């Protein structure tokens, strides 16, 4: 039975817009000199400015603005020469000033778009409404017993970009693809470490349903607390199903904010529209309007790296890779760099692509422990991987032996050449030696030889397997197959 019976039965279409907070990779906070690094003891990265003490004044972090401009250029946004800071007022324990410095009426950039790729190879354009800058709040830490809470203000004042999409997304899969694409872009730009486990990217989703073919929007719910690609996809799927079931049962949707409960795989009501905050935005009196000179924008434009879409097209053109390979290999800048380093060491792009997409990504995922993957720290360097593929290509080892060599490279820093020589793994290609073994195998299986000659061609695999068994897997498969065909035909 389909996972989405209720959704399909009612003929509903989801309308989804995402708001993604991207933590900028600056050394210091947005309006003070405190460290913005993650993992320090609670409340150790604070000062009178980010603690909201009376009489202090914010000073804007120029590097944060530079990073914001890089994001705008990479997503095709219109950068406004003049924008404004606003105070977003609300009371919560993790907000010591009782207001957050953000941008509301006049953000620094607007428009732009992202093109996302789906698993079936299709693409979809998702428009952006705006990107604005703001400071982060602190973090509430709730006691496991549930009878107290603590506040850590290290994160208070850390610079964020809020990337707001138009409601162009229609499915949970598209939502996750959008997040992956934005994640790749900010990592390529080196403006965010992308570590979602540490909260470097966090997503809120606005979801409503309408009948297919109609333009009237339904009542929306906002889903918060999603900090992984899987959480985004699962939360959006659950919320679509929840709303569809209510509508199919004749019930109405309440406009509300809901939290994603990853432990129970459900969304839970947080507050209704009537209880929602009135943020009472007004211009920030302690900061001048933000003026971004066109000359500065052009200077930054010249420093932009090759972005995922451009790299994907180049991989297809320069290396002759199929679209799927190019898409996978350019999903992260580090993976693409690893692959290119391997290709520069040995010119066999497709074979190296197969190894990277298979064993290298598998090992990287196993060793990442759910965090970000650092391909530079893998035990198999791109140069050693290339050297191993070269041993396959020149006939020194077979593909089967290469699997053993690869496993041994994971255990040491030795080159594949050293491992092959030390372990005696050189492939046997001597036709005389292999021919003698084949003669023995055919003699021991005379009945199967007759069956093969009688039309049972599939027995060729049996003969190959027996020869490989006798040679400990070291016989050259091409030589084995050719000699077997010749001898069986004689």
N, C-alpha and C positions, 0 to 999 in steps of 0.2 A: 504494500500500500504506500502511496506517495507520502512523503514527510509533510507536504503542504496541501492536504486535502481540503481543509476549510478555506484556505486562500484561493485555491483553484475553483472550488465549488461556487463561490459567490461571484466570480468574475471580477475580482478586485485587482486594482493596480496600486502598488505602493509608490508614494512620492516621498523621497528622502533627501534631506540636506544635512551636511556634516559640518560641524565646527571643531577644528583641530587646533589644540594648543601645542606649539612647538617651542621648546626651551632652547634659547640661543646659547651657543658654546663660547660665552665670554668668560674671562677670568674673574671679572667683578660684576656686581649687580647693576641694575639699570640706572639707579639714581644715587648710588653711594659707592664707596671703595671696598665694601666687604666682599670676601671671596664668594663666588657662586659655585664652588666645587661641591659635589655630592659626597655624602658619607662622613662628614665631620660630626663630632659629639653634639648633641642637641644644644641649640642656642649659643653656639660658639662663633658663628659667622654673623654677628649682629653689631649694630652701632646705633647711636641716637637717631639717625635718619630712617633706617628700616624698622626701628622700634617705634617710630612715630612720636618722639619726644617733642615737647613744645619748643618753638623757636628755631628748629632746624630747617634747612632748605635743600631740596633735591638738585643734583647736578647731573645732566644727561650723559650717558655713556656713548661716546661717538662710535665705538666699535659695534655696539648693538645696532645702531642706525645703519652702519655699513652692511651688516649681515642682513638686516631687513631689506635693504635695497637689492642685495643679491637675490633674495627670494622673489622679490617683485619682478626682477628682470628675467629670472628663470621660468616664471609662470606667465609671462606676457602681460603683466599688469600695467596700468597707467599710473605713473608715479606723480603725485601732486607736489608742486613746488612748495606749497604752503599747507600745512596740516595743523591740527590743534590737539593739545592734551586736555583730557577731561577727568573730573573726579566721579567715580562710580561709588555711591555711598551705600553701605550696608554694615550692619553690626554682626560680627562673628568672632569668636575667640582667636582665630588664626589671622585676623586682620587688625593689627594693633592701632592703626590710624583711624579705623572705622570707615576708611574709604580706600579705593584702589585707583591708582593713576592709570588711565587707559586712554583710548581714542574712541569717540562716539560719532559725532556729527561729521567730522572732517578727518578721515583716516589718511595715512600717508600714501596708500595706493588703493586702486579699485580696478575691477574687471579682471581680465586674465582667464586662463583655462588650463586644465590638465587633460591629456588624452590617456585613457586607461586601456590596458589590454586584458581580455578575459581568457579563460582556459581554452575556449573553442577557437581562439585566434582572432576573434572579432575585436574591434576597437570602439570606444565610446568617448565622446567629448563631454567633459563636465566643466561648466562655466564656474568662475569664481565671482562672488559678490564683492569681496574686499579682503585685504589683509591689514590688520592693524597691530600696533605694538601696545603692550601693557606690562605691568609688573605682576609677578606671581604673589599669591597669598602664602601664609605659612602652612603648617600641617598639624591637624589634630591627631593625636595618638591615643586610642581608646584602650583602657586597661582590660586585660583578658577576663577579669572577674566581672567587668561591666559596671563597677561602682565608682569609677573615676576616669578622667581624661587628662591628657597632658598636651601641651602645645610646644611645637618645635618651630622656631621662627627663622631657621637657617635659610629656608626657601623664600621667605618673604622678601620681595624686591628683586628676585631673579628675573631677567628679561625674557618675555614671551612674545611670540607672534601668534595671533589668532587668525587662522585661515578659514574663511567662511565660504562655503560653496552655495551655488544656486540649487534649488530642489530638482536637479537633473538626474539623480540616481534612482534606480527602480528596484534593485534587488540587493540582498545581503552580499552576494558575491561581488557585485559592483562596488559596494561599500568597502569591502576588504581590499579590492583591487585599487581603489582610490587611495586608501591609506598606505598601501605598499608603494604606490607611485610617488606620493608625497614624501614618504620616508626615504625613498631612493634619492629624490632630488635634494633634500636637505643634507643627506649624507654626502652626495657628490659635491655639493657646494661647501661642505665642511663648516656649516654654520650650526649644526646640531649633532650630538653624538648618537641620536636615534635610539638610545637605550630605553625601551618602553617599560622594562621592569623597574627602572628608577624614576619613571614619570616624565622622561624627556619628551614624550609625545603622548597626549591624552585626547580622547575623542568624545564628543557629545553628538548625538544623532536626533534630528527632528523627523518624525515619521507620521505620515497620515495615509489613509486609504481612500480611493475613489473608484467608481465603476470604470472599467476600461472603455476608452472612447469618449469620456467626458473630460471637461476642463475644470469643473468645480472642485476645489480642494476640500478634503475632509478635515475633521478636527484632529489636531496633531498632539502627539506626546513627545516630550524631550527625554531621551535616555542618556544618563550620565554614568561615569565610572567605568569607562572602557579603555584599557591600556595595553591591548595586544590585538594583532590582526584577527586571531581566532575569536577573541571576546567581541570584537565589532561584528563579525559575521554571525556569531551565535545569538548575540543580543538583538540584532536587527531582525533575524529570522524569527526569534521568539515573539518580538513585539508585533511583527506583521501578523503572525498567527493569532496572537491574543486579540488584536483589533478585529481581524476577520471573523473570528468565532463570535465575538460580541455582536458584530453587525449582522451576521447570518442568523443569530438568535433574536434579532429584533431589538437589541439593546443599543444604547448610544455610547460614544467615546467621550470621555471627560478630558478636557485639556489640562494636562498636569505634567509635572516633572517626575521621572521614575529613575530608580537606580538599578544597575545591572548587578545581580547577585551571582557571581561566577561559581560559587559553591553549589548552589541549587539550580543553576542554569535558568533563572527566571528574572523578569524585571519586577521591581517592587515600587509601589507608589511612595513618593517622597513628599510632594506637596501639590495642592491643586492650584488652579489659576487664581482663585480668590486669595490664596495665601502667598502668592508670588511676591517677590520684593519689588518695591518701587525704588529704583536706584537713584532717582533725583540727580541725573547728570547735570553738571555745570562746568564751565571752563576752569581748568586748573590755574589758580591765581599765582602760583609760585614758579610757573614755567612759561617762557615766551613761546609763541607759535613756532612750530618746527619748520624751518626753511631748508629745502634740499636743492642745491644748485644743480642745473642741468650738466655743468661741466664735471661735477663730482660723480654724477650718475654715469657719464660716459667713461670716466676713468675706471670705475668699478666694472662696467660692462666688458672692458678689455681684459679683465682678470678672470672672467668666468671660465670654468673648466668645461670640457666636453661633457654634455649632459646625457642622461640615459637614452633618450630617443636618438640623438645624434650618434652615440656610440653603437647602438643596436644596428642602425643602418650601415655604419662603417664595417662592423663585424660581418654583416652579410655580404657587403661588396668586396672587402679586402681579403677575407678568409673563406669566402664561399660557403658560409654556414647557412643552414636552413633557418627560417624565422624563429622557430621554437628555440633552437640552440642559442641564437643571438639574444632572445628575450631573457632566457634563464641566466646567461653569463653576464648580462649587464644589469641584473637586478640590484647588485651592489657594486660600488666602486672598487672595493677591495677584491671581490671575486673577479671582476673584469681585469684588474691589474695582475692578479695571479695568473689568469689565463694568458694574457698577452706576454708576460714574462716567460711562460712555458713555450709559447709559439716562437718567441724570439730566439730560444735556445735550440729548437728543433722544428723545422717547417713541415708539420703535419697537422694542420688546424682541426680537421674533423676528428681524427683519432684522439687528439688531446682534449677536444671538446667532450667526447664520450667519457673519458676518464674523469675530467673535472666535474661534469654533471652527475656522474655516478659516484665513484669512490671518494673523491675529494669533498664534495658537498655532504655526503653521508658522514664522513669522519668529522667534518667541521660541525655538523649539527649535533653529533654525539658528544663532542667536547665543549660545546658552548654552554651547556647546562641552562638552556633557556634564555641566555643573555645574547649580547651582540657577538657576532663571529669575527675573530681576528685571523684572517687567512695567513698573515705574515708569521704567525706563531705556530702554524701547523708543522708537524714533524717531517712531512714530505714537502720539500721545497719545490717551486716550479721548475727549477733547473734539474733536480733529480727526477721529477716526473718526466720531463722531456727526455732525459738520458735513458730512462726505462723504455719509453715508447720508441726511441731510436734503436734499442737492442731488439725490440720486436720487429721493427721495419727492416733491419739488416739481417734478420734470420738467426741472431744469436740465441734468442729465447722465443718461446711460443706465448700466445696470449694466456694460456693456462698457467705456464710457469710465471708469467708476469704477475698474476694474482698473488703467488707465493712471495715473489720479490717485493711487491708492494707492502704486504703484511710485515715483512722483515724491515722495510724502511721505516715503518711506524714505530719500531722498537729501537732504532738506532739512527745515528746521523750518517751512516755509511752510504756511499753512492751505490746505485744499482750494479755497476760494473764490479765493485769490490764484493758485493753480496753474491753475485752470480759465480764469480771465480772461487770464493771461499766455500760456498755450498755445493759446488759442482753442478750448477744448474744449466750449463750450456746445452743448447738444443742439439740433438743428434740429427745431422742431415746427410750422413754418409749413406748413399744408396745401397752399397754392398751390404753393410751391417743391417740396415733396415730390411733389405730384401731377404736376408737369411731369416730374420724374425718372422716376416710375413709368410715365408715358405713353411715355417714350423706351425704357425697359426692355422694356415689353410689345411695342412696335413692332419692336424688334430681335429679339424671340424669339416671333414670331407662331406658329411651329410648336408651341412649348411651350404657348402660350396655348390653342390648339385641343386639345392633349392634356389640359390641365387641365380644360377645359370638357367633355371627353369622359369625365371620371371620374378622372383621375390627380391626386387631391387632394394627394399628397405633393409635387407641384411647387411648392406654396406656399412651401416652404422655399427653393427655388431662387430664386424671384422676390424674396423678402425679402433673401436674400444678395446678389443683384445690386444692389438698391437701396442696401443698406448699403455695398457696395463703392463705388458711385458717390458716396456722401455722406461717404466716409472714416469710416464707423461713427458718424457724428454724428446721423443721423436718429432721431427718436423711434420706437422699435419699435412702440408701441401705435398711433401715427398711421399708420405704414407698413402694418401688418397690416390696419387698418380700411379704408384707402383701396384697398389691393390687392383685398380681398374685394369692395368695392363696384364697382371697375372691371372685375374679372374676371366679376362676375355680370351686368354690364350688357350 
